[in-house]
Amino acid sequence: MEGILGKKIGMTQVFTEDGTAVPVTVIKAGPCLVVQRKTADRDGYDAVQLGLVEEIPPRRVTKGRRGHFAKANVGSMRRLGEFGVGDGDDEMGPGDEVKASIFEVDEYVDVVGTSKGKGFQGVMKRHNFSGGRATHGSMFHRAPGSVGQASDPSRVFPGQKM
Protein backbone atom coordinates (compact mmCIF):
# COMPACT_ATOMS: atom_id res chain seq x y z
CA MET A 1 0.00 0.00 0.00
CA GLU A 2 1.42 3.37 -0.98
CA GLY A 3 -0.62 5.80 1.06
CA ILE A 4 -3.61 6.85 3.06
CA LEU A 5 -5.98 9.81 3.14
CA GLY A 6 -6.05 12.26 6.03
CA LYS A 7 -7.23 15.65 7.17
CA LYS A 8 -5.25 18.51 8.68
CA ILE A 9 -6.33 19.16 12.26
CA GLY A 10 -4.02 22.04 13.08
CA MET A 11 -0.52 23.10 14.06
CA THR A 12 1.50 22.69 17.24
CA GLN A 13 5.12 22.53 18.32
CA VAL A 14 7.46 19.83 19.53
CA PHE A 15 10.53 20.55 21.63
CA THR A 16 13.81 18.78 20.88
CA GLU A 17 16.27 17.66 23.57
CA ASP A 18 18.22 20.93 23.35
CA GLY A 19 15.03 22.97 23.83
CA THR A 20 14.49 24.06 20.23
CA ALA A 21 10.83 24.40 19.27
CA VAL A 22 9.99 22.68 15.97
CA PRO A 23 6.66 23.53 14.31
CA VAL A 24 4.67 20.44 13.31
CA THR A 25 1.40 19.82 11.51
CA VAL A 26 -1.16 17.53 13.13
CA ILE A 27 -2.91 15.26 10.63
CA LYS A 28 -5.73 12.84 11.34
CA ALA A 29 -4.68 9.98 9.06
CA GLY A 30 -7.53 7.60 8.39
CA PRO A 31 -9.35 5.43 9.06
CA CYS A 32 -10.04 4.80 5.39
CA LEU A 33 -12.25 2.22 3.75
CA VAL A 34 -11.57 0.49 0.46
CA VAL A 35 -14.30 1.57 -1.95
CA GLN A 36 -13.05 -0.12 -5.11
CA ARG A 37 -10.26 -2.51 -6.09
CA LYS A 38 -8.76 -1.79 -9.50
CA THR A 39 -7.04 -4.71 -11.25
CA ALA A 40 -4.80 -4.90 -14.29
CA ASP A 41 -7.22 -7.26 -16.06
CA ARG A 42 -10.29 -5.07 -15.72
CA ASP A 43 -8.88 -1.51 -15.39
CA GLY A 44 -5.38 -1.74 -16.84
CA TYR A 45 -3.55 -1.04 -13.57
CA ASP A 46 -3.44 -2.21 -9.97
CA ALA A 47 -4.75 0.27 -7.42
CA VAL A 48 -7.08 0.69 -4.49
CA GLN A 49 -9.65 3.46 -4.25
CA LEU A 50 -9.85 4.67 -0.65
CA GLY A 51 -12.43 6.88 0.99
CA LEU A 52 -11.74 8.92 4.12
CA VAL A 53 -14.33 8.14 6.78
CA GLU A 54 -16.03 11.49 7.52
CA GLU A 55 -19.58 12.37 8.34
CA ILE A 56 -21.34 13.76 5.29
CA PRO A 57 -25.05 14.48 4.94
CA PRO A 58 -26.79 12.21 2.41
CA ARG A 59 -28.08 15.23 0.48
CA ARG A 60 -24.48 16.16 -0.35
CA VAL A 61 -23.82 12.88 -2.19
CA THR A 62 -24.67 12.60 -5.87
CA LYS A 63 -26.70 9.65 -7.14
CA GLY A 64 -23.71 8.25 -9.00
CA ARG A 65 -21.51 8.32 -5.92
CA ARG A 66 -24.35 6.94 -3.79
CA GLY A 67 -24.55 3.90 -6.08
CA HIS A 68 -20.76 3.56 -6.07
CA PHE A 69 -20.73 3.45 -2.26
CA ALA A 70 -23.70 1.06 -2.12
CA LYS A 71 -21.91 -1.39 -4.43
CA ALA A 72 -18.98 -1.48 -1.98
CA ASN A 73 -21.27 -1.68 1.10
CA VAL A 74 -19.71 1.41 2.68
CA GLY A 75 -21.20 4.68 3.90
CA SER A 76 -20.96 8.02 2.12
CA MET A 77 -17.53 9.63 2.12
CA ARG A 78 -16.39 13.12 1.34
CA ARG A 79 -12.94 12.36 -0.10
CA LEU A 80 -11.82 9.60 -2.45
CA GLY A 81 -8.30 8.85 -3.60
CA GLU A 82 -6.43 6.13 -5.45
CA PHE A 83 -3.21 4.52 -4.34
CA GLY A 84 -1.10 1.92 -6.06
CA VAL A 85 -0.71 -1.49 -4.45
CA GLY A 86 2.13 -3.97 -4.37
CA ASP A 87 2.10 -7.67 -5.13
CA GLY A 88 1.28 -8.69 -1.55
CA ASP A 89 -1.91 -6.62 -1.30
CA ASP A 90 -4.12 -8.81 -3.48
CA GLU A 91 -6.41 -9.68 -0.58
CA MET A 92 -7.70 -6.09 -0.18
CA GLY A 93 -11.30 -5.70 -1.28
CA PRO A 94 -14.24 -3.31 -0.94
CA GLY A 95 -15.13 -2.58 2.67
CA ASP A 96 -11.69 -3.35 4.13
CA GLU A 97 -10.31 -0.80 6.59
CA VAL A 98 -6.91 0.84 6.19
CA LYS A 99 -5.41 2.66 9.17
CA ALA A 100 -2.27 4.66 9.82
CA SER A 101 -0.68 1.52 11.26
CA ILE A 102 0.57 0.68 7.75
CA PHE A 103 3.40 3.13 8.48
CA GLU A 104 6.29 2.34 10.80
CA VAL A 105 7.66 4.56 13.56
CA ASP A 106 10.14 7.19 12.28
CA GLU A 107 9.28 6.38 8.66
CA TYR A 108 9.55 9.32 6.26
CA VAL A 109 6.36 10.04 4.35
CA ASP A 110 5.52 12.50 1.59
CA VAL A 111 2.46 14.59 2.38
CA VAL A 112 0.50 16.14 -0.48
CA GLY A 113 -2.16 18.71 0.33
CA THR A 114 -4.57 21.08 -1.33
CA SER A 115 -4.84 24.62 -0.03
CA LYS A 116 -8.23 26.13 0.62
CA GLY A 117 -7.76 28.87 -1.97
CA LYS A 118 -8.64 32.38 -0.87
CA GLY A 119 -9.39 33.93 -4.25
CA PHE A 120 -8.17 37.46 -4.95
CA GLN A 121 -6.87 39.12 -1.81
CA GLY A 122 -6.33 42.82 -1.31
CA VAL A 123 -2.91 44.20 -0.49
CA MET A 124 -3.71 44.69 3.19
CA LYS A 125 -4.25 40.98 3.71
CA ARG A 126 -1.96 39.65 1.01
CA HIS A 127 1.13 41.82 1.61
CA ASN A 128 0.43 43.30 5.06
CA PHE A 129 0.10 46.86 3.77
CA SER A 130 -1.15 49.35 6.35
CA GLY A 131 -3.71 51.19 4.22
CA GLY A 132 -4.55 54.85 4.19
CA ARG A 133 -6.13 57.11 6.79
CA ALA A 134 -9.74 56.40 7.70
CA THR A 135 -10.89 59.96 8.41
CA HIS A 136 -11.39 63.34 6.71
CA GLY A 137 -13.03 61.77 3.64
CA SER A 138 -9.81 60.31 2.32
CA MET A 139 -11.43 57.45 0.32
CA PHE A 140 -8.04 55.74 0.50
CA HIS A 141 -8.71 53.04 3.08
CA ARG A 142 -7.48 49.69 1.71
CA ALA A 143 -5.81 50.72 -1.55
CA PRO A 144 -2.14 49.87 -2.28
CA GLY A 145 -0.90 53.43 -2.81
CA SER A 146 1.87 54.35 -5.22
CA VAL A 147 3.52 51.45 -7.05
CA GLY A 148 5.94 53.14 -9.47
CA GLN A 149 8.11 56.21 -10.04
CA ALA A 150 7.59 59.21 -12.27
CA SER A 151 10.41 60.07 -14.68
CA ASP A 152 13.08 57.62 -13.57
CA PRO A 153 12.79 54.66 -14.11
CA SER A 154 9.19 55.41 -15.25
CA ARG A 155 8.10 51.80 -14.90
CA VAL A 156 6.90 49.41 -12.25
CA PHE A 157 9.53 46.92 -11.12
CA PRO A 158 8.89 43.21 -11.71
CA GLY A 159 7.58 41.43 -8.65
CA GLN A 160 6.18 44.63 -7.17
CA LYS A 161 3.61 43.96 -4.45
CA MET A 162 0.35 45.12 -5.96
C-alpha positions in Angstrom: 0.0 0.0 0.0 1.4 3.4 -1.0 -0.6 5.8 1.1 -3.6 6.8 3.1 -6.0 9.8 3.1 -6.1 12.3 6.0 -7.2 15.7 7.2 -5.3 18.5 8.7 -6.3 19.2 12.3 -4.0 22.0 13.1 -0.5 23.1 14.1 1.5 22.7 17.2 5.1 22.5 18.3 7.5 19.8 19.5 10.5 20.5 21.6 13.8 18.8 20.9 16.3 17.7 23.6 18.2 20.9 23.4 15.0 23.0 23.8 14.5 24.1 20.2 10.8 24.4 19.3 10.0 22.7 16.0 6.7 23.5 14.3 4.7 20.4 13.3 1.4 19.8 11.5 -1.2 17.5 13.1 -2.9 15.3 10.6 -5.7 12.8 11.3 -4.7 10.0 9.1 -7.5 7.6 8.4 -9.4 5.4 9.1 -10.0 4.8 5.4 -12.2 2.2 3.7 -11.6 0.5 0.5 -14.3 1.6 -1.9 -13.0 -0.1 -5.1 -10.3 -2.5 -6.1 -8.8 -1.8 -9.5 -7.0 -4.7 -11.2 -4.8 -4.9 -14.3 -7.2 -7.3 -16.1 -10.3 -5.1 -15.7 -8.9 -1.5 -15.4 -5.4 -1.7 -16.8 -3.6 -1.0 -13.6 -3.4 -2.2 -10.0 -4.7 0.3 -7.4 -7.1 0.7 -4.5 -9.7 3.5 -4.2 -9.8 4.7 -0.7 -12.4 6.9 1.0 -11.7 8.9 4.1 -14.3 8.1 6.8 -16.0 11.5 7.5 -19.6 12.4 8.3 -21.3 13.8 5.3 -25.1 14.5 4.9 -26.8 12.2 2.4 -28.1 15.2 0.5 -24.5 16.2 -0.4 -23.8 12.9 -2.2 -24.7 12.6 -5.9 -26.7 9.6 -7.1 -23.7 8.3 -9.0 -21.5 8.3 -5.9 -24.3 6.9 -3.8 -24.5 3.9 -6.1 -20.8 3.6 -6.1 -20.7 3.4 -2.3 -23.7 1.1 -2.1 -21.9 -1.4 -4.4 -19.0 -1.5 -2.0 -21.3 -1.7 1.1 -19.7 1.4 2.7 -21.2 4.7 3.9 -21.0 8.0 2.1 -17.5 9.6 2.1 -16.4 13.1 1.3 -12.9 12.4 -0.1 -11.8 9.6 -2.5 -8.3 8.8 -3.6 -6.4 6.1 -5.5 -3.2 4.5 -4.3 -1.1 1.9 -6.1 -0.7 -1.5 -4.4 2.1 -4.0 -4.4 2.1 -7.7 -5.1 1.3 -8.7 -1.6 -1.9 -6.6 -1.3 -4.1 -8.8 -3.5 -6.4 -9.7 -0.6 -7.7 -6.1 -0.2 -11.3 -5.7 -1.3 -14.2 -3.3 -0.9 -15.1 -2.6 2.7 -11.7 -3.4 4.1 -10.3 -0.8 6.6 -6.9 0.8 6.2 -5.4 2.7 9.2 -2.3 4.7 9.8 -0.7 1.5 11.3 0.6 0.7 7.8 3.4 3.1 8.5 6.3 2.3 10.8 7.7 4.6 13.6 10.1 7.2 12.3 9.3 6.4 8.7 9.6 9.3 6.3 6.4 10.0 4.3 5.5 12.5 1.6 2.5 14.6 2.4 0.5 16.1 -0.5 -2.2 18.7 0.3 -4.6 21.1 -1.3 -4.8 24.6 0.0 -8.2 26.1 0.6 -7.8 28.9 -2.0 -8.6 32.4 -0.9 -9.4 33.9 -4.2 -8.2 37.5 -4.9 -6.9 39.1 -1.8 -6.3 42.8 -1.3 -2.9 44.2 -0.5 -3.7 44.7 3.2 -4.3 41.0 3.7 -2.0 39.7 1.0 1.1 41.8 1.6 0.4 43.3 5.1 0.1 46.9 3.8 -1.1 49.4 6.4 -3.7 51.2 4.2 -4.5 54.9 4.2 -6.1 57.1 6.8 -9.7 56.4 7.7 -10.9 60.0 8.4 -11.4 63.3 6.7 -13.0 61.8 3.6 -9.8 60.3 2.3 -11.4 57.5 0.3 -8.0 55.7 0.5 -8.7 53.0 3.1 -7.5 49.7 1.7 -5.8 50.7 -1.5 -2.1 49.9 -2.3 -0.9 53.4 -2.8 1.9 54.4 -5.2 3.5 51.4 -7.1 5.9 53.1 -9.5 8.1 56.2 -10.0 7.6 59.2 -12.3 10.4 60.1 -14.7 13.1 57.6 -13.6 12.8 54.7 -14.1 9.2 55.4 -15.2 8.1 51.8 -14.9 6.9 49.4 -12.3 9.5 46.9 -11.1 8.9 43.2 -11.7 7.6 41.4 -8.7 6.2 44.6 -7.2 3.6 44.0 -4.4 0.4 45.1 -6.0 
